[in-house]
């Protein structure tokens, strides 16, 4: 009898352990990034596609004011991440879309980010410590959008492990619990599970790390992307979906149906020729980022500002300032902010600062911000490593378009969420947000535009599945086909594949022969440049 009971209990225990292991194995195998297979052959060029010329685009914009049949459904002002995202969403729904950008595409804030596609570990920390539900919602939405981002633009984004060095024993369970909650919130959309790293392994991974007091490290995963190329991919995708776009075209007047009337378009000036013309549209979307208030004031001089700009400075350092394949996060700088050290195109970028700033067209990094970043770098490195001002290879500053909170003395504590505002004239403004959530922001904006302007799209939102230009014929092994067909250097082929996707075939077809035995094609712009 006892033998039978023990046997049953043993079988139950073994069965339970097996079921738990199976469930854990299923979760492990089904979590992490899912890179969708390319939809076309990746070892040969995709069908050629040439977008309309700028002159053809301008002619289409001008035709809208003289021919009622050519009127646009939406005129989007601003060609950064937000405006380009709205253009992709609206055009893919079958709406007739126009987009104008005062400068070049991605010339402003959208090309000056930290290059991360992330849910926001620091926002999760605030959500927990301050019981802030808005911060929690922002993290949850961003984690969902992070996966979509990596799937719709796979050649421009990838997951990146980020190390968090730990120098106090009590921080081990604290940070471990926070990162595990980050994993849990992502659920099946998680990239890889966070894990603890021993002191020895941390120093092996990053030998320059300060050893004194080091307990170990914690590693979690987020995404990294090429922000400026991503912006261009969105613009190209919008054009492919039927949008008419033009850069270096500035709005000078918002056209209304009489004083106090509704908007029906705008008068614009082509900065390259100085010529002005009208664009007629049923609705106007203000997606100008930190310059949102300028267009709102043009619409209504009595407008109360809604954007509070924050300056974010980054610096570029030599590659030995970070591990080659892993980022590093300082979660508590000398003034309570966070700072990242990330590998980027053979070097290291470090940043960012977060200080209130005036809105200017060309924000410049301040010397005190550069030295502050260097000082924070110095705190994390071994004392025998000299951190020099001369190591700074470049520096840049961007303006975050944070939604204004009149009661906030600083910008560091603001939620990086977005806001949609409709003026009495019908001007629809989308302000705030961040790169990771550009797609959901665009979806919400177009939904609102359809409602406010009584538009009739041919279909609903499809951007969760819509892969950007360059993605369909791309795979992570595509560069091998470029090497074998055109005789390129491996590093050059990888660079082209990871910046242009399947359009790299077109670029290679234009490459001049080197006249050497190897490489056969691809004359570099310089010794240390992978561009040709």
VEXDREN-2710 file (C-alpha; in Angstrom, 1 decimal):
% VEXDREN-2710
k/r/px/py/pz
1/UNK/0.0/0.0/0.0
2/UNK/2.8/2.4/1.0
3/UNK/4.7/1.5/-2.1
4/UNK/1.7/2.3/-4.3
5/UNK/1.2/5.6/-2.5
6/UNK/4.8/6.6/-2.9
7/UNK/4.7/5.5/-6.5
8/UNK/1.6/7.6/-7.2
9/UNK/3.1/10.6/-5.5
10/UNK/6.4/10.1/-7.4
11/UNK/4.5/9.9/-10.7
12/UNK/2.4/13.0/-9.8
13/UNK/5.6/14.9/-9.0
14/UNK/7.4/13.8/-12.1
15/UNK/4.2/14.6/-14.2
16/UNK/3.9/18.0/-12.6
17/UNK/7.6/18.8/-13.2
18/UNK/7.3/17.6/-16.8
19/UNK/4.3/19.8/-17.4
20/UNK/6.0/22.8/-15.8
21/UNK/9.1/22.2/-17.9
22/UNK/7.0/21.9/-21.0
23/UNK/5.2/25.1/-20.3
24/UNK/8.5/26.9/-19.5
25/UNK/10.0/25.5/-22.7
26/UNK/7.0/26.6/-24.8
27/UNK/7.3/30.1/-23.3
28/UNK/11.1/30.2/-23.9
29/UNK/10.7/29.0/-27.5
30/UNK/7.9/31.4/-28.3
31/UNK/9.3/34.5/-26.6
32/UNK/12.0/36.6/-28.0
33/UNK/12.1/38.5/-31.3
34/UNK/10.3/36.9/-34.2
35/UNK/11.9/38.0/-37.5
36/UNK/9.4/37.4/-40.2
37/UNK/10.8/35.6/-43.3
38/UNK/11.3/37.7/-46.4
39/UNK/8.5/37.6/-48.9
40/UNK/10.8/37.6/-51.9
41/UNK/13.9/35.9/-53.1
42/UNK/16.8/37.5/-51.2
43/UNK/19.6/36.4/-53.5
44/UNK/18.5/38.5/-56.5
45/UNK/17.2/42.1/-56.9
46/UNK/13.5/42.8/-56.3
47/UNK/11.4/44.3/-59.1
48/UNK/12.6/47.9/-59.7
49/UNK/10.6/50.8/-58.4
50/UNK/11.4/54.4/-59.0
51/UNK/9.5/57.1/-57.0
52/UNK/8.2/60.2/-58.8
53/UNK/10.7/63.1/-59.1
54/UNK/10.5/66.2/-56.9
55/UNK/9.2/68.2/-59.9
56/UNK/6.4/65.7/-60.5
57/UNK/5.5/65.8/-56.8
58/UNK/5.4/69.6/-56.9
59/UNK/3.1/69.6/-60.0
60/UNK/0.7/67.3/-58.1
61/UNK/0.7/69.6/-55.1
62/UNK/-0.1/72.6/-57.3
63/UNK/-2.8/70.8/-59.2
64/UNK/-4.9/70.5/-56.0
65/UNK/-5.7/74.3/-55.9
66/UNK/-6.8/74.6/-59.6
67/UNK/-8.7/71.3/-60.0
68/UNK/-11.3/70.3/-57.4
69/UNK/-10.8/66.7/-58.4
70/UNK/-7.2/66.8/-57.3
71/UNK/-8.0/68.1/-53.8
72/UNK/-6.2/66.1/-51.0
73/UNK/-7.9/64.5/-48.1
74/UNK/-5.0/65.4/-45.8
75/UNK/-2.1/67.9/-45.9
76/UNK/0.5/66.9/-43.4
77/UNK/3.0/69.5/-42.3
78/UNK/6.2/68.0/-41.0
79/UNK/8.4/65.2/-42.5
80/UNK/9.9/63.8/-39.3
81/UNK/9.0/60.5/-37.6
82/UNK/5.5/61.7/-36.7
83/UNK/4.5/63.3/-40.0
84/UNK/6.0/60.5/-42.1
85/UNK/4.2/57.9/-39.9
86/UNK/0.9/59.7/-40.3
87/UNK/1.5/59.8/-44.1
88/UNK/2.1/56.1/-44.3
89/UNK/-1.0/55.3/-42.2
90/UNK/-3.3/57.6/-44.1
91/UNK/-2.0/56.6/-47.6
92/UNK/-2.2/52.9/-46.8
93/UNK/-5.9/53.4/-46.0
94/UNK/-6.5/54.7/-49.4
95/UNK/-6.7/58.4/-48.5
96/UNK/-5.2/61.1/-50.8
97/UNK/-2.2/62.5/-48.9
98/UNK/0.1/65.4/-49.3
99/UNK/3.1/66.0/-47.0
100/UNK/5.5/69.1/-46.9
101/UNK/8.7/69.5/-44.9
102/UNK/10.4/72.9/-44.4
103/UNK/13.9/71.4/-44.3
104/UNK/15.1/68.0/-45.3
105/UNK/13.4/64.8/-44.2
106/UNK/14.7/63.8/-40.7
107/UNK/16.8/67.0/-40.5
108/UNK/15.5/67.8/-37.0
109/UNK/14.6/65.8/-33.8
110/UNK/14.0/62.5/-35.6
111/UNK/17.6/62.1/-36.5
112/UNK/19.0/63.1/-33.1
113/UNK/17.6/60.3/-30.8
114/UNK/19.5/57.8/-28.7
115/UNK/18.7/55.2/-31.4
116/UNK/16.7/53.0/-29.1
117/UNK/13.4/51.2/-29.7
118/UNK/12.4/50.7/-26.1
119/UNK/9.6/50.4/-23.6
120/UNK/11.3/52.7/-21.2
121/UNK/12.9/51.0/-18.1
122/UNK/13.1/54.4/-16.3
123/UNK/9.4/55.0/-16.9
124/UNK/8.6/51.6/-15.4
125/UNK/10.6/52.5/-12.4
126/UNK/8.6/55.8/-11.9
127/UNK/5.4/53.9/-12.5
128/UNK/6.2/51.6/-9.6
129/UNK/7.8/54.1/-7.2
130/UNK/5.2/56.8/-7.8
131/UNK/2.2/54.6/-8.5
132/UNK/1.8/56.5/-11.8
133/UNK/-0.7/54.7/-14.1
134/UNK/0.1/57.0/-17.0
135/UNK/3.8/55.9/-16.9
136/UNK/2.7/52.3/-16.8
137/UNK/0.4/52.7/-19.8
138/UNK/3.3/54.3/-21.7
139/UNK/5.6/51.4/-21.0
140/UNK/3.0/48.8/-21.9
141/UNK/2.2/50.5/-25.2
142/UNK/5.8/51.0/-26.1
143/UNK/6.6/47.3/-25.4
144/UNK/3.9/46.3/-27.8
145/UNK/5.0/48.8/-30.5
146/UNK/8.6/47.7/-30.0
147/UNK/7.9/44.3/-31.5
148/UNK/5.9/45.8/-34.4
149/UNK/8.8/48.2/-35.1
150/UNK/11.3/45.3/-35.4
151/UNK/9.1/43.3/-37.7
152/UNK/8.0/46.1/-40.1
153/UNK/11.6/47.5/-40.5
154/UNK/13.8/44.5/-39.8
155/UNK/16.9/45.7/-41.7
156/UNK/16.9/49.0/-39.8
157/UNK/16.4/47.6/-36.3
158/UNK/17.7/44.8/-34.1
159/UNK/17.6/43.8/-30.5
160/UNK/20.4/45.0/-28.3
161/UNK/21.5/43.6/-24.8
162/UNK/22.1/46.4/-22.3
163/UNK/24.2/45.9/-19.3
164/UNK/23.4/47.6/-15.9
165/UNK/26.5/47.4/-13.7
166/UNK/25.6/46.9/-10.0
167/UNK/27.8/48.3/-7.2
168/UNK/25.7/47.6/-4.1
169/UNK/24.3/44.2/-3.0
170/UNK/20.9/45.5/-2.2
171/UNK/20.6/46.7/-5.8
172/UNK/20.7/43.1/-7.1
173/UNK/17.1/42.1/-6.1
174/UNK/15.9/45.6/-6.8
175/UNK/17.1/45.8/-10.4
176/UNK/16.4/42.1/-11.0
177/UNK/12.8/42.5/-10.0
178/UNK/12.4/45.6/-12.1
179/UNK/13.8/44.0/-15.2
180/UNK/11.8/40.8/-14.7
181/UNK/8.6/43.0/-14.5
182/UNK/9.8/44.6/-17.7
183/UNK/9.9/41.1/-19.3
184/UNK/6.5/40.1/-17.8
185/UNK/4.8/43.3/-19.1
186/UNK/6.1/42.5/-22.6
187/UNK/4.6/39.0/-22.3
188/UNK/4.8/37.0/-25.6
189/UNK/6.2/40.1/-27.2
190/UNK/9.3/39.9/-25.0
191/UNK/12.6/39.9/-26.9
192/UNK/14.9/37.9/-24.6
193/UNK/14.7/37.3/-20.8
194/UNK/16.9/39.5/-18.6
195/UNK/19.6/37.8/-16.6
196/UNK/22.2/38.3/-13.9
197/UNK/25.9/38.4/-14.8
198/UNK/28.7/37.7/-12.4
199/UNK/31.4/40.3/-11.7
200/UNK/34.0/38.2/-13.6
201/UNK/31.7/37.9/-16.7
202/UNK/30.9/41.6/-16.6
203/UNK/34.6/42.5/-16.6
204/UNK/35.2/40.0/-19.4
205/UNK/32.5/41.6/-21.4
206/UNK/33.6/45.1/-20.7
207/UNK/37.2/45.2/-19.3
208/UNK/37.2/49.0/-18.9
209/UNK/34.5/48.9/-16.3
210/UNK/35.4/50.2/-12.9
211/UNK/36.2/47.1/-10.7
212/UNK/36.1/48.8/-7.3
213/UNK/32.9/47.7/-5.5
214/UNK/31.5/46.0/-8.5
215/UNK/29.1/43.2/-7.5
216/UNK/28.0/42.0/-10.9
217/UNK/25.6/43.2/-13.6
218/UNK/22.1/42.7/-14.9
219/UNK/21.5/42.4/-18.6
220/UNK/18.1/43.2/-20.3
221/UNK/17.1/43.6/-23.9
222/UNK/15.7/46.5/-25.9
223/UNK/15.8/47.5/-29.6
224/UNK/18.2/49.7/-31.5
225/UNK/17.5/51.4/-34.9
226/UNK/18.9/53.8/-37.4
227/UNK/16.7/56.8/-36.9
228/UNK/17.5/58.9/-39.9
229/UNK/17.3/55.9/-42.3
230/UNK/14.1/54.8/-40.6
231/UNK/12.6/58.2/-41.3
232/UNK/13.5/58.0/-45.0
233/UNK/12.1/54.5/-45.2
234/UNK/8.7/55.9/-43.9
235/UNK/8.8/58.7/-46.4
236/UNK/9.5/56.2/-49.3
237/UNK/6.8/53.8/-48.0
238/UNK/4.3/56.7/-47.9
239/UNK/5.2/57.5/-51.6
240/UNK/4.9/53.9/-52.5
241/UNK/1.4/53.9/-51.0
242/UNK/0.4/56.9/-53.1
243/UNK/1.3/60.0/-51.0
244/UNK/2.7/63.1/-52.6
245/UNK/5.7/64.5/-50.6
246/UNK/8.1/67.4/-51.0
247/UNK/11.0/68.6/-48.8
248/UNK/12.2/72.2/-48.6
249/UNK/8.6/73.4/-48.8
250/UNK/7.5/75.7/-46.0
251/UNK/4.0/76.7/-45.0
252/UNK/3.6/80.5/-45.0
253/UNK/-0.1/80.9/-44.6
254/UNK/-2.9/78.6/-43.4
255/UNK/-5.8/79.1/-45.9
256/UNK/-9.3/79.5/-44.3
257/UNK/-12.9/80.0/-45.5
258/UNK/-12.9/83.6/-44.4
259/UNK/-11.9/85.1/-41.0
260/UNK/-12.5/82.6/-38.3
261/UNK/-13.5/79.9/-40.8
262/UNK/-12.3/76.4/-41.3
263/UNK/-9.0/75.5/-42.9
264/UNK/-9.0/74.2/-46.4
265/UNK/-5.3/74.0/-47.0
266/UNK/-2.2/76.2/-47.0
267/UNK/0.0/78.5/-49.0
268/UNK/3.6/77.2/-49.2
269/UNK/6.9/78.4/-50.5
270/UNK/9.4/76.2/-52.4
271/UNK/12.7/77.2/-50.6
272/UNK/14.8/76.0/-53.6
273/UNK/13.1/78.3/-56.1
274/UNK/11.3/80.9/-53.9
275/UNK/8.0/80.3/-55.7
276/UNK/4.8/80.2/-53.7
277/UNK/1.6/78.2/-54.4
278/UNK/-1.5/76.9/-52.7
279/UNK/-2.3/73.3/-51.6
280/UNK/-5.9/72.5/-51.1
281/UNK/-7.0/69.8/-48.7
282/UNK/-10.0/68.7/-46.6
283/UNK/-7.9/68.6/-43.5
284/UNK/-4.5/69.9/-42.2
285/UNK/-2.4/67.9/-39.8
286/UNK/0.3/69.7/-37.7
287/UNK/3.1/67.2/-37.1
288/UNK/6.0/69.7/-36.7
289/UNK/7.4/68.3/-33.4
290/UNK/9.0/71.0/-31.3
291/UNK/7.7/73.7/-33.8
292/UNK/4.1/72.7/-33.2
293/UNK/3.3/76.0/-31.4
294/UNK/4.6/78.0/-34.4
295/UNK/1.9/76.6/-36.7
296/UNK/-0.7/76.8/-34.0
297/UNK/0.1/80.5/-33.5
298/UNK/-0.1/81.0/-37.3
299/UNK/-3.6/79.5/-37.0
300/UNK/-4.5/81.6/-33.9
301/UNK/-2.2/84.4/-32.6
302/UNK/-3.9/84.1/-29.2
303/UNK/-2.8/80.4/-28.9
304/UNK/-1.4/79.2/-25.6
305/UNK/1.8/77.1/-26.1
306/UNK/1.4/73.3/-25.6
307/UNK/4.9/72.1/-26.2
308/UNK/7.8/72.3/-23.8
309/UNK/11.0/71.6/-25.5
310/UNK/13.8/69.6/-23.8
311/UNK/17.3/69.5/-25.1
312/UNK/18.9/66.1/-25.5
313/UNK/22.7/66.1/-26.2
314/UNK/24.7/63.1/-27.3
315/UNK/28.4/62.6/-28.0
316/UNK/30.3/60.1/-30.1
317/UNK/33.3/58.4/-28.6
318/UNK/35.8/55.7/-29.8
319/UNK/34.5/52.2/-29.8
320/UNK/36.5/51.1/-26.7
321/UNK/34.1/53.1/-24.5
322/UNK/31.5/50.4/-24.7
323/UNK/31.3/46.6/-25.5
324/UNK/31.1/45.9/-29.2
325/UNK/27.7/44.1/-29.1
326/UNK/26.2/45.4/-25.8
327/UNK/25.1/48.7/-24.4
328/UNK/25.5/50.0/-20.9
329/UNK/23.0/51.9/-18.8
330/UNK/23.8/54.1/-15.8
331/UNK/20.5/54.2/-14.0
332/UNK/21.4/56.9/-11.4
333/UNK/23.7/59.7/-12.6
334/UNK/25.0/62.4/-10.3
335/UNK/21.8/64.4/-10.8
336/UNK/19.3/61.5/-10.9
337/UNK/19.0/61.1/-14.6
338/UNK/19.9/58.0/-16.7
339/UNK/22.6/57.8/-19.3
340/UNK/23.3/55.2/-22.0
341/UNK/26.6/54.1/-23.6
342/UNK/25.7/52.3/-26.8
343/UNK/27.7/50.8/-29.7
344/UNK/26.9/52.5/-32.9
345/UNK/28.4/52.0/-36.4
346/UNK/31.8/51.2/-35.1
347/UNK/31.9/53.8/-32.3
348/UNK/30.1/54.6/-29.1
349/UNK/27.3/57.1/-28.5
350/UNK/26.8/58.4/-25.0
351/UNK/23.8/60.4/-23.7
352/UNK/21.5/62.0/-23.1
353/UNK/20.9/65.2/-21.3
354/UNK/17.4/66.4/-20.4
355/UNK/17.1/70.1/-19.8
356/UNK/14.4/72.8/-20.7
357/UNK/15.4/74.6/-23.9
358/UNK/14.3/77.3/-26.3
359/UNK/13.0/76.1/-29.7
360/UNK/15.5/76.9/-32.4
361/UNK/16.0/75.5/-35.9
362/UNK/19.6/74.4/-35.3
363/UNK/20.1/73.4/-31.6
364/UNK/23.7/73.1/-30.7
365/UNK/25.2/71.0/-27.9
366/UNK/26.5/73.1/-25.0
367/UNK/30.0/72.6/-23.7
368/UNK/28.7/72.1/-20.1
369/UNK/26.4/69.3/-21.4
370/UNK/29.3/67.6/-23.2
371/UNK/31.5/67.8/-20.1
372/UNK/28.7/66.4/-17.9
373/UNK/28.4/63.4/-20.1
374/UNK/32.1/62.9/-20.0
375/UNK/32.1/63.1/-16.2
376/UNK/29.4/60.4/-16.0
377/UNK/31.4/58.2/-18.4
378/UNK/34.4/58.7/-16.1
379/UNK/32.4/57.5/-13.1
380/UNK/31.8/54.1/-14.7
381/UNK/35.3/53.4/-16.1
382/UNK/38.4/52.1/-14.4
383/UNK/40.5/54.9/-12.8
384/UNK/43.5/54.1/-15.0
385/UNK/41.4/55.1/-18.1
386/UNK/41.8/58.7/-19.0
387/UNK/38.5/60.2/-20.3
388/UNK/39.6/63.1/-22.4
389/UNK/37.7/65.9/-24.1
390/UNK/39.7/65.2/-27.2
391/UNK/38.1/61.7/-27.4
392/UNK/34.8/63.3/-28.4
393/UNK/34.5/62.6/-32.1
394/UNK/31.2/64.5/-32.5
395/UNK/28.3/65.9/-30.6
396/UNK/24.7/66.8/-31.4
397/UNK/21.6/68.1/-29.7
398/UNK/18.0/67.5/-30.5
399/UNK/14.8/69.0/-29.1
400/UNK/12.2/66.6/-27.6
401/UNK/8.7/68.0/-28.2
402/UNK/7.2/67.2/-24.7
403/UNK/3.6/68.2/-24.1
404/UNK/3.8/71.2/-21.8
405/UNK/2.9/70.9/-18.1
406/UNK/2.6/74.5/-16.7
407/UNK/3.3/73.2/-13.2
408/UNK/6.5/71.3/-14.1
409/UNK/9.8/73.1/-13.2
410/UNK/11.9/70.6/-15.3
411/UNK/11.3/68.3/-18.2
412/UNK/12.9/65.2/-16.7
413/UNK/9.8/64.3/-14.8
414/UNK/7.3/64.6/-17.7
415/UNK/5.6/61.6/-19.2
416/UNK/6.8/61.1/-22.8
417/UNK/3.3/60.6/-24.1
418/UNK/1.5/62.3/-27.0
419/UNK/-1.5/64.5/-27.3
420/UNK/-3.9/65.2/-30.1
421/UNK/-5.5/68.6/-30.3
422/UNK/-8.1/70.0/-32.7
423/UNK/-8.3/73.8/-33.0
424/UNK/-11.5/75.7/-33.7
425/UNK/-10.3/76.1/-37.3
426/UNK/-10.0/72.4/-37.7
427/UNK/-6.1/72.3/-37.5
428/UNK/-5.3/68.8/-36.1
429/UNK/-2.1/68.8/-34.1
430/UNK/-0.2/65.7/-32.9
431/UNK/2.5/66.6/-30.4
432/UNK/4.8/64.7/-28.0
433/UNK/5.5/61.0/-28.1
434/UNK/8.7/59.2/-29.1
435/UNK/10.2/57.1/-31.9
436/UNK/9.1/53.7/-30.5
437/UNK/5.4/54.7/-30.6
438/UNK/5.3/56.6/-33.8
439/UNK/3.0/54.0/-35.5
440/UNK/0.3/53.9/-32.8
441/UNK/0.5/57.8/-32.7
442/UNK/-0.1/57.8/-36.4
443/UNK/-3.0/55.4/-36.2
444/UNK/-4.7/57.4/-33.5
445/UNK/-4.1/60.7/-35.5
446/UNK/-5.6/59.3/-38.7
447/UNK/-8.6/57.9/-36.8
448/UNK/-9.2/61.4/-35.5
449/UNK/-8.7/63.0/-38.9
450/UNK/-11.3/60.6/-40.4
451/UNK/-13.8/61.6/-37.7
452/UNK/-13.1/65.4/-37.8
453/UNK/-12.8/65.9/-41.5
454/UNK/-15.5/63.3/-42.5
455/UNK/-13.1/61.3/-44.7
456/UNK/-13.9/58.0/-46.3
457/UNK/-10.9/55.7/-46.3
458/UNK/-11.0/52.5/-48.4
459/UNK/-9.9/50.3/-45.5
460/UNK/-8.9/50.4/-41.9
461/UNK/-5.4/50.7/-40.4
462/UNK/-2.9/48.2/-41.8
463/UNK/0.4/49.4/-40.5
464/UNK/0.8/46.6/-37.9
465/UNK/1.5/44.3/-40.9
466/UNK/2.8/46.8/-43.5
467/UNK/6.5/46.3/-44.0
468/UNK/8.5/49.3/-45.0
469/UNK/10.2/49.9/-48.3
470/UNK/13.4/47.7/-48.4
471/UNK/12.0/45.0/-46.1
472/UNK/10.2/42.5/-48.4
473/UNK/13.3/41.2/-50.2
474/UNK/15.6/41.4/-47.3
475/UNK/17.0/38.8/-45.0
476/UNK/19.9/38.8/-42.5
477/UNK/22.0/36.8/-45.1
478/UNK/21.2/39.1/-48.0
479/UNK/24.7/40.7/-47.8
480/UNK/26.2/37.4/-48.9
481/UNK/24.4/37.6/-52.2
482/UNK/25.8/41.1/-52.7
483/UNK/29.3/39.9/-52.0
484/UNK/29.0/37.0/-54.4
485/UNK/27.3/38.9/-57.2
486/UNK/29.2/42.2/-57.2
487/UNK/32.5/41.3/-55.5
488/UNK/32.0/43.7/-52.6
489/UNK/33.9/43.8/-49.3
490/UNK/31.9/42.0/-46.6
491/UNK/31.8/45.0/-44.4
492/UNK/30.5/47.2/-47.3
493/UNK/27.9/44.7/-48.2
494/UNK/26.7/44.5/-44.6
495/UNK/26.5/48.3/-44.4
496/UNK/24.4/48.5/-47.6
497/UNK/22.1/45.7/-46.5
498/UNK/21.5/47.2/-43.1
499/UNK/20.9/50.7/-44.3
500/UNK/18.9/50.1/-47.6
501/UNK/17.5/46.7/-47.3
502/UNK/16.6/45.1/-50.6
503/UNK/17.2/48.4/-52.3
504/UNK/21.0/47.7/-51.8
505/UNK/20.8/45.7/-55.1
506/UNK/19.9/48.9/-57.0
507/UNK/22.8/50.8/-55.3
508/UNK/25.3/48.0/-56.2
509/UNK/24.2/48.0/-59.8
510/UNK/25.4/51.6/-60.0
511/UNK/28.7/50.9/-58.3
512/UNK/31.8/51.6/-60.3
513/UNK/34.4/48.8/-60.7
514/UNK/37.5/49.3/-58.6
515/UNK/40.0/48.0/-61.2
516/UNK/41.5/45.7/-58.6
517/UNK/41.5/41.9/-58.2
518/UNK/39.4/42.4/-55.0
519/UNK/37.0/44.0/-54.3
520/UNK/35.6/44.1/-57.8
521/UNK/33.1/46.9/-57.1
522/UNK/32.5/49.6/-54.5
523/UNK/35.1/52.4/-54.3
524/UNK/34.9/53.7/-50.7
525/UNK/34.4/57.5/-50.1
526/UNK/37.3/57.2/-47.6
527/UNK/39.5/54.7/-45.8
528/UNK/37.3/54.6/-42.7
529/UNK/34.0/54.9/-44.5
530/UNK/31.8/52.0/-45.6
531/UNK/29.8/54.2/-48.0
532/UNK/30.7/54.1/-51.7
END
